[in-house]
Amino acid sequence: MLTAAPEPDRMDVITTALTAAIADAGTGAAYTMLKSRLTGKSPRVDEAISDLEQDPGSLSRQFAVSDALAAAGLAGDRYLRAAARNLVEEVDRRRTLRPVTDLPGGVLQVFFTTDRQPTGDRHPARQFGAARGEISYGTCEVAIRRSAGSEEPALPTLLRPQSRHDPDGHAVLLRSDIELQAAYFSKLADTIAHCPANSALLFVHGFRVSFEDAARRTAQIASDLRFAGVPIFYSWPSQGRLSGYAVDETNVEWTLPRLTSFLIGLLERTQVAHVYLLGHGMGSRALARAVADVTAARPDLAPRMRELILAAPDVEAEAFRRDIAPALTAAGGRVTLYASSGDDALQVAQRTRPYPRAGDSGDALVVAPGVQTIDASIVDTSLIRAAPDTAQRSALADMRLLISRHLPPSQRAGLQAVDIPAGRYWTFNEQEIP
């Protein structure tokens, strides 16, 4: 079943104004005034705006704000609408002062597997909800912006170039196509076989992520990594909102056997030579255990799992040291852990869970045999593409050297070793971050 983005429903002016202002750095008197008038009117509205502030390019989050405003009876408020129109005008004035350029971009094909329940909605941003469901397979088309002026080669699953003026640089989910399992694996195997690198990147998202968010992030990550293989994401039923942490914890445990089965299927039903595995936050919890389970049950498949990368893993630190790390390193695969207590998802865990997480930095930093731990506190580990003018660098730059050139930390620019009694870890040198 093909689901293409129809002409977007006309979003209410308040949501449109909030989205534009947040994408434009969320500053200015008009934004502050509108947000202050909305704050406290409805817990659902407050939460939806908070979620939108994390990723204003997410249509599913924009829909959540619009739905919350309507449910609270605020969408038609004439004073709020007037304030929103003023905000739109303020953002437009700021944008007219900037140079207009056609940013290089393209439409990337991304494969997916999900155990979310389909909603029946035709819009790809609403195609899958937050409820548990049977396994679905398919592909997405995502419009991405690539780094201006870069000379990188075309991505293997790039469907077509697309130059468009996008001042905010957001990836956009254009369409998704659900396929039968046999057809899916046949198509995936054929795409991998025609890829010069004969490799795949499997991304498992974390807490507070919708299906649409996962698709967009996977495509942008593949582009930012300049990945010379096939991008795939596994989307488990995260609630996609800040208050959904406890439910997400339950659902990520529920998804583990399905993720494990899919990983075995990926390795058995394709001739992929190298699978690079990337988990973020709570998704690292399921991915790490799935890799450990596959390694134990099918040691013949383990050598093809080339790298396991855990970004700000929301996993109990002691359990990771005692159980997970030894299981992951038993087969000799390389495991890299990027730690950052400043990661948004980890901060929720720190407030709600009594024990340190494997992704924590500082005094709680996890250093374990066979695991390359990198203190990524001074770079972004959210895996959400930042605005073009954001100064903070991303951990993706280091991951690119890890994946594309298979370099150990000692040979990657921007890292420096730190030796402590528990062992060696690495930190970013602020002056040399790539």
C-alpha positions in Angstrom: 0.0 0.0 0.0 1.5 3.3 -1.1 1.0 6.3 1.1 2.1 9.6 -0.4 1.9 13.0 1.3 -1.2 14.7 -0.1 -1.3 18.5 -0.3 -0.7 19.4 3.4 -3.8 20.2 5.4 -3.9 23.9 6.1 -2.5 24.1 9.6 -4.1 26.5 12.0 -2.3 29.9 12.1 -1.2 29.4 15.8 0.6 26.1 15.0 2.1 27.6 11.8 3.4 30.6 13.8 4.9 28.4 16.6 6.6 26.1 14.1 8.1 29.0 12.1 9.4 30.7 15.2 10.9 27.6 16.8 12.6 26.7 13.5 13.9 30.3 13.5 15.6 29.7 16.9 12.6 30.3 19.1 13.5 33.8 20.0 11.9 37.2 19.7 9.3 39.2 21.6 6.3 38.0 19.5 7.2 34.3 20.1 7.7 34.9 23.9 4.3 36.7 24.1 2.4 34.0 22.2 3.9 31.2 24.1 3.2 32.9 27.4 -0.4 33.3 26.5 -0.7 29.6 25.7 1.3 28.3 28.7 -0.9 26.9 31.4 -4.1 26.8 29.3 -3.9 23.0 28.8 -1.3 20.4 29.9 -1.7 18.7 26.5 -0.9 22.0 24.7 2.1 22.6 26.9 3.5 19.2 26.2 2.8 19.4 22.5 4.7 22.7 22.3 7.6 21.2 24.3 7.8 18.3 21.9 7.7 20.6 18.9 10.5 22.7 20.3 12.8 19.6 20.2 12.1 19.0 16.4 10.0 21.7 14.6 10.5 19.9 11.3 8.3 17.0 12.5 4.8 17.1 10.9 3.6 14.6 13.4 4.5 17.0 16.2 2.9 19.9 14.3 -0.3 17.9 14.0 -0.1 17.1 17.8 0.0 20.9 18.6 -2.8 21.6 16.2 -4.9 18.8 17.7 -4.2 19.9 21.2 -5.1 23.5 20.4 -8.4 22.4 18.9 -9.2 20.0 21.8 -8.6 22.9 24.3 -10.8 25.3 22.3 -7.8 27.6 21.6 -7.4 27.3 17.8 -10.1 29.8 17.1 -9.3 32.3 19.9 -9.1 35.7 18.1 -6.5 37.2 20.4 -4.2 34.2 20.1 -4.7 34.2 16.3 -3.8 37.9 16.1 -0.7 37.3 18.2 0.2 34.4 15.9 -0.2 36.5 12.8 2.2 39.1 14.3 4.7 36.3 15.0 4.5 35.0 11.4 5.2 38.6 10.2 8.2 38.9 12.6 9.7 35.6 11.4 9.1 36.6 7.7 10.9 39.9 8.3 13.9 38.2 9.8 14.1 35.7 7.0 14.0 38.4 4.3 17.2 39.8 5.7 19.1 36.5 5.0 20.5 35.5 1.6 18.3 33.1 -0.3 20.2 30.1 -1.7 19.1 26.8 -3.3 20.5 24.2 -1.0 21.7 20.9 -2.5 19.4 18.1 -1.7 17.8 14.9 -2.9 15.2 12.3 -2.3 16.5 9.2 -0.5 14.9 5.8 -0.3 14.9 4.3 3.2 13.8 0.8 4.1 11.8 0.3 7.3 10.4 -2.4 9.6 7.9 -1.5 12.4 5.7 -3.1 14.9 3.5 -0.1 15.3 -0.2 -0.3 14.6 -1.2 1.2 11.2 -3.8 4.0 11.7 -5.4 3.9 8.3 -4.5 7.6 7.7 -3.3 8.4 4.2 -0.8 11.0 5.3 2.7 9.3 5.8 3.3 11.4 9.0 0.2 9.7 10.5 0.4 6.3 8.8 1.6 4.5 11.9 0.5 5.4 15.4 1.9 4.8 18.9 0.0 1.5 19.6 1.5 -2.0 19.3 0.8 -3.8 16.1 2.0 -6.7 13.9 5.2 -6.3 11.9 5.0 -4.1 8.8 7.7 -3.8 6.1 8.2 -1.1 3.5 10.2 1.8 2.1 10.0 5.5 2.5 11.0 8.5 0.3 12.6 11.3 2.3 13.7 14.7 1.0 17.0 15.7 2.6 19.3 18.6 2.5 23.0 17.8 2.0 26.0 19.8 3.2 26.4 22.8 1.0 29.5 22.7 -1.2 30.3 19.1 -0.4 31.9 16.9 -3.0 30.7 13.6 -1.6 29.5 10.9 -4.0 25.9 10.2 -4.6 24.3 8.0 -1.9 23.4 4.5 -3.2 19.7 4.9 -2.5 19.4 8.4 -3.8 16.3 8.3 -6.1 16.7 11.8 -7.6 18.4 15.1 -6.9 16.2 17.9 -5.6 17.3 21.5 -5.1 14.9 23.6 -3.2 15.0 26.6 -0.9 14.5 25.3 2.6 15.6 27.9 5.1 15.3 25.4 8.0 17.0 22.4 6.4 14.5 19.9 7.7 14.2 16.4 6.2 10.6 15.7 4.9 8.9 12.4 4.7 7.2 12.4 1.3 5.7 8.9 1.0 5.9 5.4 2.4 5.1 2.1 0.7 4.0 -1.0 2.8 5.1 -4.3 1.2 4.6 -8.0 1.9 7.5 -9.6 3.8 8.8 -11.7 0.9 8.7 -8.8 -1.5 10.4 -6.5 1.0 13.3 -8.8 1.7 13.7 -9.5 -2.1 13.8 -5.8 -2.8 16.2 -5.2 0.2 18.5 -8.0 -0.9 18.6 -6.7 -4.5 19.3 -3.1 -3.4 22.1 -4.2 -1.1 23.6 -6.4 -3.9 23.7 -3.4 -6.2 25.4 -1.3 -3.6 29.2 -1.1 -4.1 29.8 -1.3 -0.4 27.4 -4.3 0.1 26.5 -2.9 3.5 23.5 -1.6 5.5 22.9 0.8 8.3 20.2 -0.3 10.8 19.0 2.6 13.0 16.8 2.0 16.1 15.4 5.3 17.5 14.9 6.2 21.1 12.2 7.6 23.4 9.8 10.4 22.2 10.0 9.5 18.5 7.2 9.0 16.0 7.4 6.8 12.8 7.8 9.9 10.8 10.5 11.2 13.0 12.4 7.9 12.7 12.1 8.0 8.8 13.4 11.6 8.6 16.2 11.0 11.0 17.4 7.8 9.3 17.6 9.5 5.9 19.4 12.6 7.3 21.8 10.4 9.4 22.7 8.4 6.2 23.4 11.6 4.4 25.4 13.1 7.2 27.4 9.9 7.5 27.8 9.8 3.8 26.9 6.2 4.2 27.8 4.1 1.2 25.2 1.4 1.8 21.4 1.0 2.4 19.7 2.8 5.3 17.1 0.9 7.3 15.2 1.8 10.4 13.3 -0.3 12.9 10.5 1.8 14.5 9.0 0.4 17.7 5.9 2.0 19.3 7.3 5.0 21.1 4.5 7.4 22.2 6.3 10.3 20.6 5.8 12.6 23.4 7.5 13.7 26.6 5.0 12.2 29.0 5.3 8.8 27.3 8.5 7.7 29.0 7.1 4.9 31.2 5.0 3.5 28.3 8.0 3.7 26.0 10.0 1.7 28.5 7.4 -1.1 28.5 7.1 -1.0 24.7 10.9 -1.2 24.0 11.0 -4.4 26.1 8.0 -5.8 24.2 9.7 -5.1 20.9 12.9 -7.0 21.7 12.0 -10.4 20.2 10.6 -8.8 17.1 13.8 -6.7 16.6 15.9 -9.8 17.2 13.9 -11.7 14.6 14.2 -8.9 12.1 18.0 -8.7 12.6 18.3 -12.4 11.9 16.1 -12.1 8.9 18.3 -9.2 7.5 21.4 -11.3 7.9 19.9 -14.6 6.6 17.8 -13.3 3.7 20.3 -10.9 2.1 23.9 -11.3 1.2 24.9 -8.1 3.1 28.5 -8.2 4.0 28.5 -5.6 6.8 25.7 -4.3 8.9 26.4 -1.2 10.9 24.0 -0.9 13.9 23.1 2.5 15.5 20.9 2.8 18.5 19.9 6.0 20.3 18.8 6.4 23.8 16.1 3.9 24.8 16.5 2.2 21.3 20.0 1.2 22.4 18.4 -0.9 25.1 16.6 -3.1 22.6 19.4 -3.0 20.0 22.2 -4.0 22.3 20.2 -7.0 23.7 19.1 -8.0 20.2 22.7 -8.1 19.0 23.8 -10.0 22.1 20.9 -12.5 21.5 21.8 -13.0 17.9 25.5 -13.4 18.7 24.7 -16.1 21.3 22.1 -18.0 19.2 23.7 -17.6 15.8 27.4 -17.1 16.1 27.8 -17.7 12.4 26.0 -14.4 11.7 28.0 -12.3 14.2 31.0 -11.4 12.0 28.7 -9.5 9.6 27.5 -7.2 12.3 30.5 -4.8 11.7 30.0 -2.1 14.3 27.6 -1.4 17.1 27.2 2.2 18.0 25.2 3.3 21.1 24.5 7.0 21.3 23.5 8.1 24.8 22.2 4.7 25.7 19.3 4.7 28.2 20.4 1.4 29.8 21.1 0.8 33.4 24.8 1.2 33.8 25.5 -1.7 36.1 23.5 -4.1 33.9 25.4 -2.9 30.9 28.8 -3.5 32.6 27.8 -6.8 34.1 25.7 -8.5 31.5 25.4 -6.6 28.2 29.0 -5.5 27.4 30.5 -9.0 28.0 27.9 -10.5 25.7 28.4 -7.9 23.0 32.2 -8.2 23.0 32.3 -12.0 23.2 32.4 -12.4 19.4 35.0 -9.7 18.9 32.8 -7.1 17.4 33.6 -3.4 18.0 31.3 -1.6 20.3 31.4 2.2 20.6 29.5 4.1 23.3 28.9 7.9 23.1 28.1 9.2 26.6 26.4 12.5 27.3 24.4 13.4 30.4 23.1 16.4 28.5 21.2 14.3 26.0 17.5 15.3 26.3 16.2 11.7 26.6 18.8 10.8 29.2 17.8 13.8 31.3 14.3 12.4 31.5 15.7 9.0 32.7 17.9 10.8 35.3 14.7 12.5 36.7 12.6 9.4 36.8 14.9 6.4 37.4 17.1 5.9 40.5 20.1 4.3 38.9 22.8 5.7 36.6 22.5 5.0 32.8 25.2 3.7 30.5 24.9 6.9 28.5 25.7 9.2 31.5 29.0 11.2 31.4 30.9 12.7 34.2 31.5 10.7 37.4 29.0 8.0 36.2 30.9 7.4 32.9 30.9 3.7 31.9 34.3 2.2 31.0 34.1 -1.5 30.2 36.5 -4.0 28.6 36.0 -4.2 24.9 33.8 -1.1 24.7 35.2 2.2 23.2 33.6 4.8 25.4 33.6 8.4 24.2 32.6 11.3 26.4 30.5 13.3 24.0 29.3 15.9 26.4 30.5 18.8 24.3 28.8 17.6 21.0 25.3 16.9 20.1 24.1 13.3 20.5 20.4 13.8 19.7 20.9 12.7 16.1 18.4 15.4 15.1 19.9 17.7 12.4 20.6 21.1 13.9 19.7 24.3 12.2 22.4 25.6 9.8 23.6 28.3 12.1 23.9 26.1 15.2 27.4 26.2 16.6 27.3 22.8 18.4 28.9 20.0 16.5 27.4 16.5 16.2 28.8 13.2 17.2 27.8 12.1 13.7 31.1 13.6 12.4 33.1 11.1 14.4 30.8 8.3 13.5 31.4 9.0 9.9 35.2 8.3 10.4 34.3 5.2 12.4 32.0 3.8 9.7 33.5 5.0 6.5 37.2 4.4 7.3 37.0 1.9 10.2 39.4 4.0 12.2 40.0 3.3 15.9 39.6 6.2 18.3 43.4 6.8 18.4 43.3 7.6 14.7 40.2 9.8 14.5 40.6 13.5 14.4 39.2 15.4 17.4 39.5 12.6 20.0 42.0 12.5 22.8 42.6 9.6 25.3 41.9 9.9 29.0 43.3 7.1 31.3 41.6 6.4 34.7 41.9 3.4 37.0 38.9 1.7 35.3 40.6 1.9 31.9 40.8 4.3 29.0 38.1 6.4 27.5 38.1 9.2 24.9 36.9 12.7 24.9 36.4 15.3 22.2 39.1 18.0 21.8 37.1 21.1 21.3 39.8 22.7 19.1 39.9 19.7 16.7 36.3 18.5 16.4 35.8 17.7 12.7 
